[in-house]
Amino acid sequence: MKWEYLREEDFEGAIERSGGLCVMTLGCLEKHGQHLPVGTDSIKGDRIVELAAEKADVVMFPTTMWLGDVGPADAYKNPSKTRKHGFIAISCQTMLTVLEELCDQIARNGFTKILICASHGGNTSLLGLFSRFQSSKDYAVMSCKAYDFTNQLDPKNVLEAAKKDPEYFSMLTEEDLKTLERFAQTGTGGGHADFKETALVYGTHPDLVAPDRFEAESGSSANRLNFPPQYGISTLLTWFANFPNDFSGYPSIGCTPTIGEAYLKLSVDRLAEIFTYLKNNDDCVDVIRELKQKRQ
């Protein structure tokens, strides 16, 4: 059930059918190499969440496509020099404020459980920080990935699953299996605009993939800023320094819409399972309210 398609009088029934659960996608707008659109994170996540919400019969809040953590808001001031066209960067303070007010309004409408599905790696830390400061609310704010749970979409894991259940993966051709075999041996070579993301865009919006641009830019690390792993040092600038083309991965040669269909099916089924679990489980809300009363 899509929030924006409901009439005002539909909400009470929709809330009851969804067990008080409202789900939403959090992506971003940023460059994904030259072969994928800047809206990759939002549009693929939006479609996965939409299909999973339909399957689990829960309400989906409209996607806020431009809201997501892509780094400091002043990092992309000069697109002519940095080639950062298409990026939309919002300050952390603004993002946290917008998320809180959105969740407050969703709860005001009668939902007691809100699940934010991260469709962009940079949102993981943001949602961890956001959830930390929502503990005083009367409703539950939770987050999870929109796809690739426990590396479910690694080519090696998909290939193994396809061999065990060929009927479930009946859309895969012999050439698709050969492609998965090749990437199972090499890995995807990254995690941004790589084979997984290309497959998911093929599965959700195949007309937006440009296979003739797979090799337009390199997705290999420039190794400009690497800290000794034993020191555990991390900084956002490491990734930007090492991947100046905003592409981290091997060229997705051999990726097809049918591989995308398999990746989409896996993602939707797993996310629908999560939605159904939360739909039928009120423990999170009960415990939050109990803890709040003890603190007062």
Buried (B, 14 or more C-beta within 10 A) or exposed (E): BBBEEBEEEEBEEBBEBBBBBBBBBBBBBBBBBBBBBBBBBBBBBBBBBBBBBBBBBBBBBEBBBEBBBBBEBEBBEEEEEBBBEBBBBBEBEEBBEEBBEBBBEBBEBBBBBBBBBBBBBBBBEBBEBBBEEBEEBEBBBBBBBBBBBEEBBBBBBBBEBBEEEEEBBEBBEEEBBEBBEBBBEEBBBBBBBBBBBBBBBBBBBEEBBBBEEBBEBBBBBEEEEEEEEEEEEEEBEBBBBBBBBBBBBBBBEBBBBBBBBBBBBBBBBBBBEBBBEBBEEBEBBEEBBEEEEEEE
